């Protein structure tokens, strides 16, 4: 059982790394920092399809990774 949780933890870690790397950056350096707030205030919408999916996938993978890390550490301490 412990081995299965460890393998699942590794799969979640690799998936989390891939999901984070596939996301676009929120700002592009100094110009993004200056104009990024104004674009957000005045309603410039970004393409929400894939970006929204990747954001939700990242949150789900991070939560799963955290829970699995706690489960694996529980099994190691017994």
mmCIF file of the N, C-alpha and C atoms, coordinates in Angstrom:
data_MODEL
# 
_entry.id   MODEL 
# 
loop_
_atom_site.group_PDB 
_atom_site.id 
_atom_site.type_symbol 
_atom_site.label_atom_id 
_atom_site.label_alt_id 
_atom_site.label_comp_id 
_atom_site.label_asym_id 
_atom_site.label_entity_id 
_atom_site.label_seq_id 
_atom_site.pdbx_PDB_ins_code 
_atom_site.Cartn_x 
_atom_site.Cartn_y 
_atom_site.Cartn_z 
_atom_site.occupancy 
_atom_site.B_iso_or_equiv 
_atom_site.pdbx_formal_charge 
_atom_site.auth_seq_id 
_atom_site.auth_comp_id 
_atom_site.auth_asym_id 
_atom_site.auth_atom_id 
_atom_site.pdbx_PDB_model_num 
ATOM 1   N N  . UNK A 1 1  ? 0.825   -1.191 0.000   1.00 0.00 ? 1  UNK A N  1 
ATOM 2   C CA . UNK A 1 1  ? 0.000   0.000  0.000   1.00 0.00 ? 1  UNK A CA 1 
ATOM 3   C C  . UNK A 1 1  ? 0.868   1.255  0.000   1.00 0.00 ? 1  UNK A C  1 
ATOM 4   N N  . UNK A 1 2  ? 1.945   1.195  0.794   1.00 0.00 ? 2  UNK A N  1 
ATOM 5   C CA . UNK A 1 2  ? 2.842   2.348  0.869   1.00 0.00 ? 2  UNK A CA 1 
ATOM 6   C C  . UNK A 1 2  ? 3.512   2.613  -0.480  1.00 0.00 ? 2  UNK A C  1 
ATOM 7   N N  . UNK A 1 3  ? 3.869   1.555  -1.180  1.00 0.00 ? 3  UNK A N  1 
ATOM 8   C CA . UNK A 1 3  ? 4.524   1.703  -2.483  1.00 0.00 ? 3  UNK A CA 1 
ATOM 9   C C  . UNK A 1 3  ? 3.566   2.342  -3.486  1.00 0.00 ? 3  UNK A C  1 
ATOM 10  N N  . UNK A 1 4  ? 2.306   1.967  -3.435  1.00 0.00 ? 4  UNK A N  1 
ATOM 11  C CA . UNK A 1 4  ? 1.311   2.548  -4.341  1.00 0.00 ? 4  UNK A CA 1 
ATOM 12  C C  . UNK A 1 4  ? 1.156   4.042  -4.092  1.00 0.00 ? 4  UNK A C  1 
ATOM 13  N N  . UNK A 1 5  ? 1.129   4.440  -2.823  1.00 0.00 ? 5  UNK A N  1 
ATOM 14  C CA . UNK A 1 5  ? 1.028   5.867  -2.503  1.00 0.00 ? 5  UNK A CA 1 
ATOM 15  C C  . UNK A 1 5  ? 2.269   6.626  -2.956  1.00 0.00 ? 5  UNK A C  1 
ATOM 16  N N  . UNK A 1 6  ? 3.433   6.017  -2.828  1.00 0.00 ? 6  UNK A N  1 
ATOM 17  C CA . UNK A 1 6  ? 4.663   6.689  -3.281  1.00 0.00 ? 6  UNK A CA 1 
ATOM 18  C C  . UNK A 1 6  ? 4.678   6.870  -4.792  1.00 0.00 ? 6  UNK A C  1 
ATOM 19  N N  . UNK A 1 7  ? 4.235   5.852  -5.521  1.00 0.00 ? 7  UNK A N  1 
ATOM 20  C CA . UNK A 1 7  ? 4.174   5.963  -6.983  1.00 0.00 ? 7  UNK A CA 1 
ATOM 21  C C  . UNK A 1 7  ? 3.167   7.030  -7.381  1.00 0.00 ? 7  UNK A C  1 
ATOM 22  N N  . UNK A 1 8  ? 2.023   7.053  -6.710  1.00 0.00 ? 8  UNK A N  1 
ATOM 23  C CA . UNK A 1 8  ? 1.011   8.067  -6.983  1.00 0.00 ? 8  UNK A CA 1 
ATOM 24  C C  . UNK A 1 8  ? 1.530   9.471  -6.654  1.00 0.00 ? 8  UNK A C  1 
ATOM 25  N N  . UNK A 1 9  ? 2.323   9.590  -5.606  1.00 0.00 ? 9  UNK A N  1 
ATOM 26  C CA . UNK A 1 9  ? 2.922   10.872 -5.236  1.00 0.00 ? 9  UNK A CA 1 
ATOM 27  C C  . UNK A 1 9  ? 3.878   11.356 -6.328  1.00 0.00 ? 9  UNK A C  1 
ATOM 28  N N  . UNK A 1 10 ? 4.649   10.448 -6.889  1.00 0.00 ? 10 UNK A N  1 
ATOM 29  C CA . UNK A 1 10 ? 5.566   10.811 -7.978  1.00 0.00 ? 10 UNK A CA 1 
ATOM 30  C C  . UNK A 1 10 ? 4.789   11.239 -9.220  1.00 0.00 ? 10 UNK A C  1 
ATOM 31  N N  . UNK A 1 11 ? 3.701   10.548 -9.527  1.00 0.00 ? 11 UNK A N  1 
ATOM 32  C CA . UNK A 1 11 ? 2.870   10.921 -10.676 1.00 0.00 ? 11 UNK A CA 1 
ATOM 33  C C  . UNK A 1 11 ? 2.270   12.312 -10.468 1.00 0.00 ? 11 UNK A C  1 
ATOM 34  N N  . UNK A 1 12 ? 1.785   12.593 -9.260  1.00 0.00 ? 12 UNK A N  1 
ATOM 35  C CA . UNK A 1 12 ? 1.240   13.918 -8.970  1.00 0.00 ? 12 UNK A CA 1 
ATOM 36  C C  . UNK A 1 12 ? 2.323   14.992 -9.071  1.00 0.00 ? 12 UNK A C  1 
ATOM 37  N N  . UNK A 1 13 ? 3.527   14.684 -8.611  1.00 0.00 ? 13 UNK A N  1 
ATOM 38  C CA . UNK A 1 13 ? 4.614   15.662 -8.669  1.00 0.00 ? 13 UNK A CA 1 
ATOM 39  C C  . UNK A 1 13 ? 4.968   15.995 -10.120 1.00 0.00 ? 13 UNK A C  1 
ATOM 40  N N  . UNK A 1 14 ? 5.078   14.976 -10.952 1.00 0.00 ? 14 UNK A N  1 
ATOM 41  C CA . UNK A 1 14 ? 5.403   15.214 -12.366 1.00 0.00 ? 14 UNK A CA 1 
ATOM 42  C C  . UNK A 1 14 ? 4.271   15.963 -13.054 1.00 0.00 ? 14 UNK A C  1 
ATOM 43  N N  . UNK A 1 15 ? 3.028   15.600 -12.758 1.00 0.00 ? 15 UNK A N  1 
ATOM 44  C CA . UNK A 1 15 ? 1.888   16.315 -13.338 1.00 0.00 ? 15 UNK A CA 1 
ATOM 45  C C  . UNK A 1 15 ? 1.833   17.760 -12.897 1.00 0.00 ? 15 UNK A C  1 
ATOM 46  N N  . UNK A 1 16 ? 2.142   18.021 -11.632 1.00 0.00 ? 16 UNK A N  1 
ATOM 47  C CA . UNK A 1 16 ? 2.142   19.390 -11.120 1.00 0.00 ? 16 UNK A CA 1 
ATOM 48  C C  . UNK A 1 16 ? 3.230   20.225 -11.791 1.00 0.00 ? 16 UNK A C  1 
ATOM 49  N N  . UNK A 1 17 ? 4.403   19.654 -11.958 1.00 0.00 ? 17 UNK A N  1 
ATOM 50  C CA . UNK A 1 17 ? 5.486   20.365 -12.640 1.00 0.00 ? 17 UNK A CA 1 
ATOM 51  C C  . UNK A 1 17 ? 5.089   20.684 -14.075 1.00 0.00 ? 17 UNK A C  1 
ATOM 52  N N  . UNK A 1 18 ? 4.502   19.724 -14.770 1.00 0.00 ? 18 UNK A N  1 
ATOM 53  C CA . UNK A 1 18 ? 4.089   19.944 -16.164 1.00 0.00 ? 18 UNK A CA 1 
ATOM 54  C C  . UNK A 1 18 ? 2.998   21.010 -16.254 1.00 0.00 ? 18 UNK A C  1 
ATOM 55  N N  . UNK A 1 19 ? 2.027   20.977 -15.350 1.00 0.00 ? 19 UNK A N  1 
ATOM 56  C CA . UNK A 1 19 ? 0.939   21.958 -15.391 1.00 0.00 ? 19 UNK A CA 1 
ATOM 57  C C  . UNK A 1 19 ? 1.445   23.365 -15.127 1.00 0.00 ? 19 UNK A C  1 
ATOM 58  N N  . UNK A 1 20 ? 2.381   23.506 -14.216 1.00 0.00 ? 20 UNK A N  1 
ATOM 59  C CA . UNK A 1 20 ? 2.939   24.832 -13.917 1.00 0.00 ? 20 UNK A CA 1 
ATOM 60  C C  . UNK A 1 20 ? 3.757   25.352 -15.102 1.00 0.00 ? 20 UNK A C  1 
ATOM 61  N N  . UNK A 1 21 ? 4.530   24.478 -15.721 1.00 0.00 ? 21 UNK A N  1 
ATOM 62  C CA . UNK A 1 21 ? 5.357   24.915 -16.844 1.00 0.00 ? 21 UNK A CA 1 
ATOM 63  C C  . UNK A 1 21 ? 4.540   25.242 -18.090 1.00 0.00 ? 21 UNK A C  1 
ATOM 64  N N  . UNK A 1 22 ? 3.357   24.663 -18.233 1.00 0.00 ? 22 UNK A N  1 
ATOM 65  C CA . UNK A 1 22 ? 2.524   24.945 -19.399 1.00 0.00 ? 22 UNK A CA 1 
ATOM 66  C C  . UNK A 1 22 ? 1.770   26.263 -19.291 1.00 0.00 ? 22 UNK A C  1 
ATOM 67  N N  . UNK A 1 23 ? 1.683   26.838 -18.108 1.00 0.00 ? 23 UNK A N  1 
ATOM 68  C CA . UNK A 1 23 ? 0.943   28.086 -17.936 1.00 0.00 ? 23 UNK A CA 1 
ATOM 69  C C  . UNK A 1 23 ? 1.735   29.265 -18.472 1.00 0.00 ? 23 UNK A C  1 
ATOM 70  N N  . UNK A 1 24 ? 0.991   30.258 -18.949 1.00 0.00 ? 24 UNK A N  1 
ATOM 71  C CA . UNK A 1 24 ? 1.617   31.494 -19.418 1.00 0.00 ? 24 UNK A CA 1 
ATOM 72  C C  . UNK A 1 24 ? 1.952   32.366 -18.224 1.00 0.00 ? 24 UNK A C  1 
ATOM 73  N N  . UNK A 1 25 ? 2.959   33.217 -18.376 1.00 0.00 ? 25 UNK A N  1 
ATOM 74  C CA . UNK A 1 25 ? 3.311   34.157 -17.323 1.00 0.00 ? 25 UNK A CA 1 
ATOM 75  C C  . UNK A 1 25 ? 2.256   35.235 -17.187 1.00 0.00 ? 25 UNK A C  1 
ATOM 76  N N  . UNK A 1 26 ? 2.076   35.746 -15.983 1.00 0.00 ? 26 UNK A N  1 
ATOM 77  C CA . UNK A 1 26 ? 1.070   36.786 -15.742 1.00 0.00 ? 26 UNK A CA 1 
ATOM 78  C C  . UNK A 1 26 ? 1.521   38.156 -16.237 1.00 0.00 ? 26 UNK A C  1 
ATOM 79  N N  . UNK A 1 27 ? 2.824   38.418 -16.246 1.00 0.00 ? 27 UNK A N  1 
ATOM 80  C CA . UNK A 1 27 ? 3.314   39.701 -16.732 1.00 0.00 ? 27 UNK A CA 1 
ATOM 81  C C  . UNK A 1 27 ? 4.648   39.481 -17.419 1.00 0.00 ? 27 UNK A C  1 
ATOM 82  N N  . UNK A 1 28 ? 4.997   40.401 -18.278 1.00 0.00 ? 28 UNK A N  1 
ATOM 83  C CA . UNK A 1 28 ? 6.231   40.271 -19.046 1.00 0.00 ? 28 UNK A CA 1 
ATOM 84  C C  . UNK A 1 28 ? 7.227   41.332 -18.588 1.00 0.00 ? 28 UNK A C  1 
ATOM 85  N N  . UNK A 1 29 ? 7.877   41.102 -17.481 1.00 0.00 ? 29 UNK A N  1 
ATOM 86  C CA . UNK A 1 29 ? 8.908   42.006 -17.002 1.00 0.00 ? 29 UNK A CA 1 
ATOM 87  C C  . UNK A 1 29 ? 8.363   43.325 -16.500 1.00 0.00 ? 29 UNK A C  1 
ATOM 88  N N  . UNK A 1 30 ? 9.149   44.387 -16.670 1.00 0.00 ? 30 UNK A N  1 
ATOM 89  C CA . UNK A 1 30 ? 8.780   45.708 -16.167 1.00 0.00 ? 30 UNK A CA 1 
ATOM 90  C C  . UNK A 1 30 ? 7.584   46.284 -16.907 1.00 0.00 ? 30 UNK A C  1 
ATOM 91  N N  . UNK A 1 31 ? 7.506   46.069 -18.217 1.00 0.00 ? 31 UNK A N  1 
ATOM 92  C CA . UNK A 1 31 ? 6.363   46.602 -18.968 1.00 0.00 ? 31 UNK A CA 1 
ATOM 93  C C  . UNK A 1 31 ? 5.072   45.931 -18.540 1.00 0.00 ? 31 UNK A C  1 
ATOM 94  N N  . UNK A 1 32 ? 5.129   44.655 -18.212 1.00 0.00 ? 32 UNK A N  1 
ATOM 95  C CA . UNK A 1 32 ? 3.942   43.957 -17.721 1.00 0.00 ? 32 UNK A CA 1 
ATOM 96  C C  . UNK A 1 32 ? 3.545   44.436 -16.342 1.00 0.00 ? 32 UNK A C  1 
ATOM 97  N N  . UNK A 1 33 ? 4.526   44.787 -15.534 1.00 0.00 ? 33 UNK A N  1 
ATOM 98  C CA . UNK A 1 33 ? 4.220   45.276 -14.188 1.00 0.00 ? 33 UNK A CA 1 
ATOM 99  C C  . UNK A 1 33 ? 3.553   46.644 -14.245 1.00 0.00 ? 33 UNK A C  1 
ATOM 100 N N  . UNK A 1 34 ? 3.966   47.474 -15.206 1.00 0.00 ? 34 UNK A N  1 
ATOM 101 C CA . UNK A 1 34 ? 3.397   48.808 -15.320 1.00 0.00 ? 34 UNK A CA 1 
ATOM 102 C C  . UNK A 1 34 ? 2.012   48.770 -15.963 1.00 0.00 ? 34 UNK A C  1 
ATOM 103 N N  . UNK A 1 35 ? 1.884   48.061 -17.074 1.00 0.00 ? 35 UNK A N  1 
ATOM 104 C CA . UNK A 1 35 ? 0.607   48.069 -17.790 1.00 0.00 ? 35 UNK A CA 1 
ATOM 105 C C  . UNK A 1 35 ? -0.326  46.948 -17.354 1.00 0.00 ? 35 UNK A C  1 
ATOM 106 N N  . UNK A 1 36 ? 0.178   45.958 -16.628 1.00 0.00 ? 36 UNK A N  1 
ATOM 107 C CA . UNK A 1 36 ? -0.644  44.815 -16.235 1.00 0.00 ? 36 UNK A CA 1 
ATOM 108 C C  . UNK A 1 36 ? -1.803  45.194 -15.347 1.00 0.00 ? 36 UNK A C  1 
ATOM 109 N N  . UNK A 1 37 ? -1.580  46.090 -14.401 1.00 0.00 ? 37 UNK A N  1 
ATOM 110 C CA . UNK A 1 37 ? -2.657  46.519 -13.523 1.00 0.00 ? 37 UNK A CA 1 
ATOM 111 C C  . UNK A 1 37 ? -3.718  47.311 -14.261 1.00 0.00 ? 37 UNK A C  1 
ATOM 112 N N  . UNK A 1 38 ? -3.292  48.155 -15.203 1.00 0.00 ? 38 UNK A N  1 
ATOM 113 C CA . UNK A 1 38 ? -4.242  48.960 -15.973 1.00 0.00 ? 38 UNK A CA 1 
ATOM 114 C C  . UNK A 1 38 ? -5.097  48.068 -16.871 1.00 0.00 ? 38 UNK A C  1 
ATOM 115 N N  . UNK A 1 39 ? -4.476  47.064 -17.478 1.00 0.00 ? 39 UNK A N  1 
ATOM 116 C CA . UNK A 1 39 ? -5.246  46.163 -18.333 1.00 0.00 ? 39 UNK A CA 1 
ATOM 117 C C  . UNK A 1 39 ? -6.261  45.385 -17.508 1.00 0.00 ? 39 UNK A C  1 
ATOM 118 N N  . UNK A 1 40 ? -5.890  45.034 -16.301 1.00 0.00 ? 40 UNK A N  1 
ATOM 119 C CA . UNK A 1 40 ? -6.817  44.310 -15.439 1.00 0.00 ? 40 UNK A CA 1 
ATOM 120 C C  . UNK A 1 40 ? -7.983  45.205 -15.014 1.00 0.00 ? 40 UNK A C  1 
ATOM 121 N N  . UNK A 1 41 ? -7.678  46.463 -14.722 1.00 0.00 ? 41 UNK A N  1 
ATOM 122 C CA . UNK A 1 41 ? -8.727  47.390 -14.293 1.00 0.00 ? 41 UNK A CA 1 
ATOM 123 C C  . UNK A 1 41 ? -9.705  47.712 -15.409 1.00 0.00 ? 41 UNK A C  1 
ATOM 124 N N  . UNK A 1 42 ? -9.187  47.886 -16.615 1.00 0.00 ? 42 UNK A N  1 
ATOM 125 C CA . UNK A 1 42 ? -10.040 48.326 -17.717 1.00 0.00 ? 42 UNK A CA 1 
ATOM 126 C C  . UNK A 1 42 ? -10.612 47.169 -18.522 1.00 0.00 ? 42 UNK A C  1 
ATOM 127 N N  . UNK A 1 43 ? -10.438 45.968 -18.059 1.00 0.00 ? 43 UNK A N  1 
ATOM 128 C CA . UNK A 1 43 ? -11.193 44.858 -18.597 1.00 0.00 ? 43 UNK A CA 1 
ATOM 129 C C  . UNK A 1 43 ? -10.607 44.123 -19.780 1.00 0.00 ? 43 UNK A C  1 
ATOM 130 N N  . UNK A 1 44 ? -9.333  44.119 -19.971 1.00 0.00 ? 44 UNK A N  1 
ATOM 131 C CA . UNK A 1 44 ? -8.766  43.314 -21.047 1.00 0.00 ? 44 UNK A CA 1 
ATOM 132 C C  . UNK A 1 44 ? -8.841  41.858 -20.617 1.00 0.00 ? 44 UNK A C  1 
ATOM 133 N N  . UNK A 1 45 ? -9.554  41.062 -21.374 1.00 0.00 ? 45 UNK A N  1 
ATOM 134 C CA . UNK A 1 45 ? -9.742  39.657 -21.036 1.00 0.00 ? 45 UNK A CA 1 
ATOM 135 C C  . UNK A 1 45 ? -8.703  38.810 -21.774 1.00 0.00 ? 45 UNK A C  1 
ATOM 136 N N  . UNK A 1 46 ? -8.160  37.859 -21.054 1.00 0.00 ? 46 UNK A N  1 
ATOM 137 C CA . UNK A 1 46 ? -7.255  36.923 -21.711 1.00 0.00 ? 46 UNK A CA 1 
ATOM 138 C C  . UNK A 1 46 ? -8.063  35.729 -22.188 1.00 0.00 ? 46 UNK A C  1 
ATOM 139 N N  . UNK A 1 47 ? -7.465  34.938 -23.030 1.00 0.00 ? 47 UNK A N  1 
ATOM 140 C CA . UNK A 1 47 ? -8.130  33.731 -23.513 1.00 0.00 ? 47 UNK A CA 1 
ATOM 141 C C  . UNK A 1 47 ? -8.333  32.794 -22.329 1.00 0.00 ? 47 UNK A C  1 
ATOM 142 N N  . UNK A 1 48 ? -9.566  32.522 -22.000 1.00 0.00 ? 48 UNK A N  1 
ATOM 143 C CA . UNK A 1 48 ? -9.859  31.832 -20.750 1.00 0.00 ? 48 UNK A CA 1 
ATOM 144 C C  . UNK A 1 48 ? -9.932  30.319 -20.885 1.00 0.00 ? 48 UNK A C  1 
ATOM 145 N N  . UNK A 1 49 ? -10.018 29.767 -22.072 1.00 0.00 ? 49 UNK A N  1 
ATOM 146 C CA . UNK A 1 49 ? -10.229 28.339 -22.221 1.00 0.00 ? 49 UNK A CA 1 
ATOM 147 C C  . UNK A 1 49 ? -9.149  27.487 -21.602 1.00 0.00 ? 49 UNK A C  1 
ATOM 148 N N  . UNK A 1 50 ? -8.002  27.442 -22.229 1.00 0.00 ? 50 UNK A N  1 
ATOM 149 C CA . UNK A 1 50 ? -6.903  26.599 -21.761 1.00 0.00 ? 50 UNK A CA 1 
ATOM 150 C C  . UNK A 1 50 ? -6.298  27.138 -20.471 1.00 0.00 ? 50 UNK A C  1 
ATOM 151 N N  . UNK A 1 51 ? -6.233  28.449 -20.338 1.00 0.00 ? 51 UNK A N  1 
ATOM 152 C CA . UNK A 1 51 ? -5.668  29.039 -19.119 1.00 0.00 ? 51 UNK A CA 1 
ATOM 153 C C  . UNK A 1 51 ? -6.471  28.673 -17.881 1.00 0.00 ? 51 UNK A C  1 
ATOM 154 N N  . UNK A 1 52 ? -7.781  28.733 -17.987 1.00 0.00 ? 52 UNK A N  1 
ATOM 155 C CA . UNK A 1 52 ? -8.642  28.386 -16.862 1.00 0.00 ? 52 UNK A CA 1 
ATOM 156 C C  . UNK A 1 52 ? -8.512  26.908 -16.515 1.00 0.00 ? 52 UNK A C  1 
ATOM 157 N N  . UNK A 1 53 ? -8.449  26.061 -17.549 1.00 0.00 ? 53 UNK A N  1 
ATOM 158 C CA . UNK A 1 53 ? -8.275  24.622 -17.316 1.00 0.00 ? 53 UNK A CA 1 
ATOM 159 C C  . UNK A 1 53 ? -6.951  24.341 -16.619 1.00 0.00 ? 53 UNK A C  1 
ATOM 160 N N  . UNK A 1 54 ? -5.880  24.981 -17.058 1.00 0.00 ? 54 UNK A N  1 
ATOM 161 C CA . UNK A 1 54 ? -4.564  24.756 -16.446 1.00 0.00 ? 54 UNK A CA 1 
ATOM 162 C C  . UNK A 1 54 ? -4.522  25.273 -15.006 1.00 0.00 ? 54 UNK A C  1 
ATOM 163 N N  . UNK A 1 55 ? -5.195  26.387 -14.738 1.00 0.00 ? 55 UNK A N  1 
ATOM 164 C CA . UNK A 1 55 ? -5.236  26.897 -13.370 1.00 0.00 ? 55 UNK A CA 1 
ATOM 165 C C  . UNK A 1 55 ? -5.955  25.924 -12.442 1.00 0.00 ? 55 UNK A C  1 
ATOM 166 N N  . UNK A 1 56 ? -7.086  25.409 -12.883 1.00 0.00 ? 56 UNK A N  1 
ATOM 167 C CA . UNK A 1 56 ? -7.844  24.463 -12.061 1.00 0.00 ? 56 UNK A CA 1 
ATOM 168 C C  . UNK A 1 56 ? -7.102  23.134 -11.907 1.00 0.00 ? 56 UNK A C  1 
ATOM 169 N N  . UNK A 1 57 ? -6.443  22.694 -12.983 1.00 0.00 ? 57 UNK A N  1 
ATOM 170 C CA . UNK A 1 57 ? -5.664  21.464 -12.919 1.00 0.00 ? 57 UNK A CA 1 
ATOM 171 C C  . UNK A 1 57 ? -4.511  21.611 -11.939 1.00 0.00 ? 57 UNK A C  1 
ATOM 172 N N  . UNK A 1 58 ? -3.870  22.772 -11.939 1.00 0.00 ? 58 UNK A N  1 
ATOM 173 C CA . UNK A 1 58 ? -2.765  23.017 -11.022 1.00 0.00 ? 58 UNK A CA 1 
ATOM 174 C C  . UNK A 1 58 ? -3.237  22.987 -9.570  1.00 0.00 ? 58 UNK A C  1 
ATOM 175 N N  . UNK A 1 59 ? -4.376  23.591 -9.300  1.00 0.00 ? 59 UNK A N  1 
ATOM 176 C CA . UNK A 1 59 ? -4.913  23.588 -7.937  1.00 0.00 ? 59 UNK A CA 1 
ATOM 177 C C  . UNK A 1 59 ? -5.259  22.166 -7.505  1.00 0.00 ? 59 UNK A C  1 
ATOM 178 N N  . UNK A 1 60 ? -5.878  21.400 -8.382  1.00 0.00 ? 60 UNK A N  1 
ATOM 179 C CA . UNK A 1 60 ? -6.250  20.028 -8.044  1.00 0.00 ? 60 UNK A CA 1 
ATOM 180 C C  . UNK A 1 60 ? -5.015  19.159 -7.821  1.00 0.00 ? 60 UNK A C  1 
ATOM 181 N N  . UNK A 1 61 ? -4.015  19.291 -8.678  1.00 0.00 ? 61 UNK A N  1 
ATOM 182 C CA . UNK A 1 61 ? -2.786  18.509 -8.517  1.00 0.00 ? 61 UNK A CA 1 
ATOM 183 C C  . UNK A 1 61 ? -2.030  18.913 -7.256  1.00 0.00 ? 61 UNK A C  1 
ATOM 184 N N  . UNK A 1 62 ? -2.016  20.201 -6.943  1.00 0.00 ? 62 UNK A N  1 
ATOM 185 C CA . UNK A 1 62 ? -1.330  20.659 -5.731  1.00 0.00 ? 62 UNK A CA 1 
ATOM 186 C C  . UNK A 1 62 ? -2.020  20.127 -4.481  1.00 0.00 ? 62 UNK A C  1 
ATOM 187 N N  . UNK A 1 63 ? -3.345  20.152 -4.472  1.00 0.00 ? 63 UNK A N  1 
ATOM 188 C CA . UNK A 1 63 ? -4.083  19.621 -3.319  1.00 0.00 ? 63 UNK A CA 1 
ATOM 189 C C  . UNK A 1 63 ? -3.853  18.120 -3.177  1.00 0.00 ? 63 UNK A C  1 
ATOM 190 N N  . UNK A 1 64 ? -3.897  17.404 -4.289  1.00 0.00 ? 64 UNK A N  1 
ATOM 191 C CA . UNK A 1 64 ? -3.637  15.968 -4.248  1.00 0.00 ? 64 UNK A CA 1 
ATOM 192 C C  . UNK A 1 64 ? -2.225  15.650 -3.800  1.00 0.00 ? 64 UNK A C  1 
ATOM 193 N N  . UNK A 1 65 ? -1.265  16.422 -4.273  1.00 0.00 ? 65 UNK A N  1 
ATOM 194 C CA . UNK A 1 65 ? 0.127   16.219 -3.876  1.00 0.00 ? 65 UNK A CA 1 
ATOM 195 C C  . UNK A 1 65 ? 0.296   16.450 -2.377  1.00 0.00 ? 65 UNK A C  1 
ATOM 196 N N  . UNK A 1 66 ? -0.322  17.490 -1.854  1.00 0.00 ? 66 UNK A N  1 
ATOM 197 C CA . UNK A 1 66 ? -0.220  17.804 -0.431  1.00 0.00 ? 66 UNK A CA 1 
ATOM 198 C C  . UNK A 1 66 ? -0.823  16.689 0.420   1.00 0.00 ? 66 UNK A C  1 
ATOM 199 N N  . UNK A 1 67 ? -2.003  16.242 0.034   1.00 0.00 ? 67 UNK A N  1 
ATOM 200 C CA . UNK A 1 67 ? -2.669  15.176 0.794   1.00 0.00 ? 67 UNK A CA 1 
ATOM 201 C C  . UNK A 1 67 ? -1.869  13.881 0.732   1.00 0.00 ? 67 UNK A C  1 
ATOM 202 N N  . UNK A 1 68 ? -1.377  13.539 -0.458  1.00 0.00 ? 68 UNK A N  1 
ATOM 203 C CA . UNK A 1 68 ? -0.579  12.315 -0.592  1.00 0.00 ? 68 UNK A CA 1 
ATOM 204 C C  . UNK A 1 68 ? 0.731   12.402 0.182   1.00 0.00 ? 68 UNK A C  1 
ATOM 205 N N  . UNK A 1 69 ? 1.329   13.586 0.220   1.00 0.00 ? 69 UNK A N  1 
ATOM 206 C CA . UNK A 1 69 ? 2.557   13.746 1.003   1.00 0.00 ? 69 UNK A CA 1 
ATOM 207 C C  . UNK A 1 69 ? 2.290   13.493 2.481   1.00 0.00 ? 69 UNK A C  1 
ATOM 208 N N  . UNK A 1 70 ? 1.158   13.976 2.979   1.00 0.00 ? 70 UNK A N  1 
ATOM 209 C CA . UNK A 1 70 ? 0.793   13.720 4.374   1.00 0.00 ? 70 UNK A CA 1 
ATOM 210 C C  . UNK A 1 70 ? 0.534   12.233 4.620   1.00 0.00 ? 70 UNK A C  1 
ATOM 211 N N  . UNK A 1 71 ? -0.124  11.579 3.683   1.00 0.00 ? 71 UNK A N  1 
ATOM 212 C CA . UNK A 1 71 ? -0.421  10.142 3.829   1.00 0.00 ? 71 UNK A CA 1 
ATOM 213 C C  . UNK A 1 71 ? 0.866   9.332  3.827   1.00 0.00 ? 71 UNK A C  1 
ATOM 214 N N  . UNK A 1 72 ? 1.771   9.634  2.911   1.00 0.00 ? 72 UNK A N  1 
ATOM 215 C CA . UNK A 1 72 ? 3.044   8.908  2.839   1.00 0.00 ? 72 UNK A CA 1 
ATOM 216 C C  . UNK A 1 72 ? 3.868   9.143  4.099   1.00 0.00 ? 72 UNK A C  1 
ATOM 217 N N  . UNK A 1 73 ? 3.881   10.359 4.602   1.00 0.00 ? 73 UNK A N  1 
ATOM 218 C CA . UNK A 1 73 ? 4.646   10.619 5.824   1.00 0.00 ? 73 UNK A CA 1 
ATOM 219 C C  . UNK A 1 73 ? 4.018   9.920  7.025   1.00 0.00 ? 73 UNK A C  1 
ATOM 220 N N  . UNK A 1 74 ? 2.701   9.774  7.039   1.00 0.00 ? 74 UNK A N  1 
ATOM 221 C CA . UNK A 1 74 ? 2.024   9.043  8.101   1.00 0.00 ? 74 UNK A CA 1 
ATOM 222 C C  . UNK A 1 74 ? 2.453   7.558  8.093   1.00 0.00 ? 74 UNK A C  1 
ATOM 223 N N  . UNK A 1 75 ? 2.503   6.972  6.884   1.00 0.00 ? 75 UNK A N  1 
ATOM 224 C CA . UNK A 1 75 ? 2.911   5.577  6.775   1.00 0.00 ? 75 UNK A CA 1 
ATOM 225 C C  . UNK A 1 75 ? 4.380   5.378  7.152   1.00 0.00 ? 75 UNK A C  1 
ATOM 226 N N  . UNK A 1 76 ? 5.221   6.365  6.903   1.00 0.00 ? 76 UNK A N  1 
ATOM 227 C CA . UNK A 1 76 ? 6.642   6.241  7.238   1.00 0.00 ? 76 UNK A CA 1 
ATOM 228 C C  . UNK A 1 76 ? 6.878   6.303  8.748   1.00 0.00 ? 76 UNK A C  1 
ATOM 229 N N  . UNK A 1 77 ? 6.023   7.004  9.459   1.00 0.00 ? 77 UNK A N  1 
ATOM 230 C CA . UNK A 1 77 ? 6.205   7.163  10.895  1.00 0.00 ? 77 UNK A CA 1 
ATOM 231 C C  . UNK A 1 77 ? 5.625   6.017  11.719  1.00 0.00 ? 77 UNK A C  1 
ATOM 232 N N  . UNK A 1 78 ? 4.949   5.103  11.083  1.00 0.00 ? 78 UNK A N  1 
ATOM 233 C CA . UNK A 1 78 ? 4.387   3.976  11.831  1.00 0.00 ? 78 UNK A CA 1 
ATOM 234 C C  . UNK A 1 78 ? 5.281   2.783  11.805  1.00 0.00 ? 78 UNK A C  1 
# 
